């Protein structure tokens, strides 16, 4: 920390103040579980000190899921995620009609003496649109990953041409060269 942000033998919070020039002069970690380190309680110091990207996760179920996915042998295989997104879109569209019908029934129940139960949430068609957009984004991401690991036709043609040049250089028998050329003619790119 710069001299402007510290005073005395201990560090200061040092958070930049919005309303006036300067920095917070409270002791580092003041009124937090980590006194002497990090921001004070007023400037985000109640948040744990990070030592890793998700080290502050406290929910047990979420930590278990993180551990599970960190051990995934194929983390870039997004096909299951794409299937889940597509399933969510269909599920959403099916529930949209149910919720809309329930909302209409609830409104109509005001005309009679028997009240229908109000739907918990009205579904928004824009949500379906966002889900569909995510399906497209996920499919594009899968194709990009596949393309990174694939050999292009141009590269394969270049390798085959180099191989053919090497064969012509080292194979002197015309019959063998003709048989190789015939076999190569059946390769389609």
C-alpha positions as CSV (number, residue, x, y, z in Angstrom):
1,X,0.0,0.0,0.0
2,X,1.1,3.5,-0.6
3,X,2.0,5.9,2.2
4,X,-1.2,7.8,1.6
5,X,-3.3,4.7,2.4
6,X,-1.4,3.6,5.5
7,X,-0.6,5.3,8.8
8,X,1.4,4.1,11.7
9,X,2.5,0.5,12.3
10,X,-0.7,-1.2,10.9
11,X,-2.4,-1.1,7.6
12,X,-5.6,0.8,6.8
13,X,-8.6,-0.4,4.9
14,X,-7.6,1.8,2.0
15,X,-10.9,1.7,0.1
16,X,-11.4,4.7,-2.2
17,X,-14.0,7.1,-0.9
18,X,-16.7,8.3,-3.3
19,X,-17.9,11.5,-1.6
20,X,-14.5,13.0,-0.9
21,X,-11.0,12.5,-2.1
22,X,-8.9,10.0,-0.2
23,X,-9.1,6.6,1.2
24,X,-10.8,4.9,4.2
25,X,-8.6,5.3,7.3
26,X,-10.1,2.5,9.4
27,X,-7.8,-0.3,10.3
28,X,-7.6,-3.1,7.7
29,X,-10.2,-5.7,8.5
30,X,-11.8,-3.6,11.2
31,X,-14.9,-5.3,12.7
32,X,-14.5,-8.4,10.5
33,X,-13.3,-12.0,11.0
34,X,-9.9,-11.1,9.5
35,X,-8.6,-8.1,11.5
36,X,-5.5,-6.5,10.1
37,X,-6.1,-7.8,6.6
38,X,-8.3,-6.6,3.7
39,X,-11.1,-4.1,3.7
40,X,-13.0,-2.9,6.8
41,X,-16.7,-3.9,7.5
42,X,-18.0,-0.8,5.7
43,X,-16.2,-1.5,2.4
44,X,-16.8,-5.2,1.8
45,X,-14.6,-6.7,4.5
46,X,-17.4,-8.9,5.8
47,X,-16.8,-11.0,2.7
48,X,-14.2,-13.7,3.3
49,X,-10.7,-13.2,2.0
50,X,-10.4,-15.1,-1.3
51,X,-7.7,-17.6,-1.9
52,X,-9.3,-19.2,-4.9
53,X,-12.0,-18.5,-7.4
54,X,-14.8,-20.2,-5.4
55,X,-13.2,-20.6,-2.0
56,X,-15.7,-18.4,-0.3
57,X,-18.7,-20.7,-1.2
58,X,-20.3,-21.7,2.1
59,X,-23.3,-23.6,0.9
60,X,-22.5,-27.3,1.4
61,X,-24.6,-28.5,-1.6
62,X,-22.9,-25.9,-3.9
63,X,-19.4,-26.9,-2.6
64,X,-20.3,-30.6,-3.4
65,X,-21.4,-29.7,-6.9
66,X,-18.2,-27.7,-7.5
67,X,-16.1,-30.7,-6.4
68,X,-18.1,-32.9,-8.7
69,X,-17.6,-30.7,-11.7
70,X,-14.0,-30.1,-11.0
71,X,-13.4,-33.8,-11.3
72,X,-15.2,-34.0,-14.7
73,X,-12.9,-35.8,-17.1
74,X,-14.5,-34.0,-20.1
75,X,-15.3,-30.5,-19.0
76,X,-15.6,-29.1,-22.5
77,X,-18.2,-31.7,-23.6
78,X,-21.3,-29.5,-23.7
79,X,-23.7,-31.9,-25.3
80,X,-25.5,-32.7,-22.1
81,X,-25.8,-29.0,-21.3
82,X,-27.3,-28.4,-24.8
83,X,-29.8,-31.3,-24.2
84,X,-30.7,-29.7,-20.8
85,X,-31.3,-26.3,-22.4
86,X,-33.5,-27.8,-25.1
87,X,-35.5,-29.7,-22.5
88,X,-35.9,-26.5,-20.5
89,X,-37.3,-24.7,-23.5
90,X,-39.9,-27.4,-24.1
91,X,-40.8,-27.6,-20.4
92,X,-41.1,-23.9,-20.3
93,X,-43.4,-23.8,-23.4
94,X,-45.6,-26.6,-21.9
95,X,-45.9,-24.8,-18.6
96,X,-46.6,-21.5,-20.3
97,X,-50.0,-22.8,-21.4
98,X,-50.8,-24.2,-18.0
99,X,-49.9,-21.0,-16.2
100,X,-51.8,-18.9,-18.7
101,X,-54.9,-21.1,-18.3
102,X,-54.6,-20.8,-14.5
103,X,-54.3,-17.0,-14.7
104,X,-57.4,-16.8,-16.9
105,X,-59.3,-19.1,-14.6
106,X,-58.3,-16.9,-11.6
107,X,-59.5,-13.7,-13.3
108,X,-62.7,-15.4,-14.3
109,X,-63.3,-16.6,-10.7
110,X,-63.9,-13.0,-9.7
111,X,-67.2,-13.2,-11.6
112,X,-68.4,-16.2,-9.4
113,X,-68.5,-16.8,-5.7
114,X,-65.8,-19.5,-5.8
115,X,-62.2,-18.1,-6.0
116,X,-59.6,-20.0,-8.0
117,X,-56.0,-20.1,-6.7
118,X,-53.9,-17.3,-8.0
119,X,-50.9,-18.5,-10.1
120,X,-47.6,-18.1,-8.3
121,X,-45.8,-16.6,-11.3
122,X,-46.9,-15.5,-14.7
123,X,-44.5,-16.8,-17.3
124,X,-43.0,-14.3,-19.7
125,X,-42.6,-15.3,-23.4
126,X,-39.4,-13.3,-23.5
127,X,-37.9,-15.9,-21.1
128,X,-38.5,-18.6,-23.7
129,X,-36.8,-16.4,-26.3
130,X,-33.8,-16.1,-24.0
131,X,-33.7,-19.9,-23.4
132,X,-33.8,-20.5,-27.2
133,X,-31.0,-17.9,-27.6
134,X,-28.9,-19.8,-25.1
135,X,-29.5,-23.1,-27.0
136,X,-28.1,-21.4,-30.1
137,X,-25.1,-20.0,-28.2
138,X,-24.4,-23.4,-26.6
139,X,-24.6,-25.1,-30.0
140,X,-22.2,-22.5,-31.5
141,X,-19.8,-23.0,-28.6
142,X,-19.8,-26.8,-29.2
143,X,-19.1,-26.3,-32.9
144,X,-16.2,-24.0,-32.1
145,X,-14.7,-26.5,-29.7
146,X,-15.0,-29.2,-32.3
147,X,-13.5,-27.0,-35.0
148,X,-10.5,-26.3,-32.7
149,X,-9.8,-30.0,-32.5
150,X,-10.5,-30.9,-36.1
151,X,-8.2,-31.1,-39.1
152,X,-9.4,-28.8,-41.9
153,X,-9.8,-30.1,-45.4
154,X,-7.1,-27.7,-46.6
155,X,-4.6,-29.1,-44.0
156,X,-5.5,-32.7,-44.8
157,X,-5.1,-32.1,-48.5
158,X,-1.7,-30.5,-47.9
159,X,-0.6,-33.6,-45.8
160,X,-1.8,-36.0,-48.5
161,X,0.0,-34.1,-51.2
162,X,3.2,-34.2,-49.2
163,X,2.7,-37.9,-48.6
164,X,2.2,-38.5,-52.3
165,X,5.4,-36.6,-53.1
166,X,7.3,-38.7,-50.6
167,X,5.8,-41.9,-52.2
168,X,6.8,-40.8,-55.7
169,X,10.3,-40.0,-54.4
170,X,10.9,-43.4,-52.8
171,X,8.8,-45.9,-54.8
172,X,10.5,-46.6,-58.2
173,X,8.4,-49.4,-59.5
174,X,5.7,-48.1,-62.0
175,X,3.2,-50.9,-61.2
176,X,3.4,-50.1,-57.4
177,X,3.0,-46.4,-58.1
178,X,-0.1,-47.1,-60.3
179,X,-1.7,-49.3,-57.5
180,X,-1.0,-46.6,-54.9
181,X,-2.4,-43.9,-57.3
182,X,-5.5,-46.0,-57.8
183,X,-6.0,-46.5,-54.0
184,X,-5.5,-42.7,-53.5
185,X,-8.1,-41.9,-56.1
186,X,-10.8,-43.6,-53.9
187,X,-10.1,-41.1,-51.0
188,X,-12.8,-38.4,-50.9
189,X,-12.4,-35.3,-48.8
